Amino acid sequence: MQGYSDTMCYMDIGYSKTQYFDRWKPLAMLQFAQSYYLEDLNIYQNQTQTGL
């Protein structure tokens, strides 16, 4: 899908704009980040300890 815009991607695979941006693109980016072994691409949110 190299060279495709986001609009072209979701229209070509048949998803709505909302489905594409809210579910499938973030999931695909997370799966790529988790499988890329040269460096850690994950972004972690700061979490405070709640005493649990």
Order of alpha helices (4+ residues) and beta strands (2+ residues): alpha-alpha
